[in-house]
Amino acid sequence: MRKAIFGTGAALVLAAAGQAGAEGWTVTDFNSVSDRATCMSYAETTVNVFRQRFNSPGFTGRSDWTLGAYDLRGDVVDALFICADESGLVAPFLVVYNTDDDSPARETIADRLGDIWDEVVAGGGAVSSGGVVGGTK
């Protein structure tokens, strides 16, 4: 049920361009990548590295063009990587949502995911054993 609710909520956010700063939501737009398979691979690696680095159990759901990372901070923060195909290029972005009032925690998680994404992209799909590096959000 949570997947359906989160998916519907993400769709509402996407439909309302300019709502990136809406309460409870953080939206990050990344530079385009060559194809959807690469985007999905980067998203999966990003989530796996996040879970390892920050001891974040939970579960991951996947479709052909989205990857949902659930329970990133308890059961109140979820993230959705979307690999949207636009005119032959894939324009990835990330939506992070929280159900409590802790916006700073949500922003921190969004920043960490963005930083890891940048590290994955810079490494061509691999990550270093070092810490989180700066991001290009």
C-alpha positions in Angstrom: 0.0 0.0 0.0 2.8 2.4 0.8 4.3 2.0 -2.7 1.0 3.0 -4.3 0.6 6.0 -2.0 4.2 7.1 -2.5 4.0 6.6 -6.2 0.8 8.7 -6.4 2.4 11.4 -4.2 5.4 11.5 -6.4 3.2 11.8 -9.5 1.5 14.8 -7.9 4.8 16.5 -7.2 6.0 15.9 -10.7 2.8 17.3 -12.1 3.2 20.5 -10.2 6.5 21.8 -11.6 7.9 24.4 -9.2 6.7 22.6 -6.1 10.3 21.3 -5.4 10.3 23.1 -2.1 6.9 21.9 -1.0 6.7 20.8 2.6 7.6 17.2 3.1 9.3 16.9 -0.3 12.8 17.5 -1.7 13.3 17.2 -5.5 16.8 17.0 -7.0 17.3 17.1 -10.8 20.5 15.5 -12.0 22.4 15.9 -15.3 21.2 13.6 -18.1 22.7 10.2 -18.7 22.9 8.2 -22.0 20.3 5.6 -21.4 17.7 4.3 -18.9 19.8 1.1 -18.0 22.7 3.3 -16.9 20.4 5.6 -14.9 18.7 2.6 -13.1 22.1 1.1 -12.4 23.4 4.4 -10.9 20.2 4.7 -8.8 20.6 1.2 -7.5 24.2 1.6 -6.6 23.5 4.9 -5.0 20.8 3.4 -2.7 23.0 0.4 -1.9 25.9 2.6 -0.9 23.7 4.9 1.2 22.3 1.9 3.1 25.8 0.6 3.7 27.4 3.9 4.7 24.5 5.0 7.0 23.4 1.7 8.3 19.9 2.2 6.8 17.9 -1.0 6.6 14.6 -1.0 4.6 13.6 -2.2 1.2 13.9 -1.2 -2.4 11.2 -1.4 -5.1 11.9 -1.2 -8.8 10.0 -0.7 -12.0 11.3 -0.2 -15.5 12.1 3.5 -15.0 11.8 4.1 -11.2 13.7 2.9 -8.1 12.1 3.4 -4.7 14.2 3.3 -1.5 11.9 2.9 1.5 12.5 3.4 5.2 15.7 5.4 4.9 15.2 6.9 8.3 12.9 4.6 10.2 9.6 4.4 8.3 9.2 8.1 7.8 11.6 8.9 4.9 11.4 7.4 1.4 13.1 8.2 -1.8 12.3 7.7 -5.5 14.8 7.9 -8.3 13.0 8.5 -11.6 14.8 7.8 -14.9 12.6 9.8 -17.3 13.4 9.5 -21.0 13.3 12.9 -22.8 14.1 13.0 -26.5 16.6 10.2 -26.4 18.4 11.3 -23.2 17.5 10.1 -19.8 16.9 13.0 -17.3 17.2 11.4 -13.8 15.8 13.1 -10.7 15.3 12.2 -7.1 12.2 12.8 -4.9 12.7 12.4 -1.2 9.6 12.5 1.1 9.1 12.4 4.8 5.9 11.9 6.8 7.0 13.7 9.9 8.0 17.3 10.5 11.8 16.7 10.4 12.6 18.6 7.2 16.3 19.0 8.1 16.6 15.2 8.3 14.9 14.8 4.9 17.2 17.4 3.4 20.3 15.7 4.8 19.2 12.3 3.3 18.5 14.0 0.0 21.9 15.7 0.0 23.7 12.4 0.9 21.9 10.5 -1.9 22.8 13.3 -4.3 26.4 13.3 -3.2 26.6 9.5 -3.6 24.9 9.7 -7.0 27.6 12.2 -8.1 30.3 9.9 -6.8 28.8 7.0 -8.7 28.6 9.0 -11.9 32.1 10.3 -11.5 33.3 6.7 -11.0 31.4 5.4 -14.1 29.1 3.3 -11.9 31.6 2.4 -9.2 32.3 4.2 -5.9 35.5 4.7 -4.0 35.9 3.3 -0.5 36.2 6.9 0.8 33.5 9.1 2.2 30.8 11.1 0.6 32.0 13.8 -1.8 30.4 17.1 -2.9 27.4 17.1 -5.1 26.0 19.0 -8.1 22.4 19.6 -7.2 
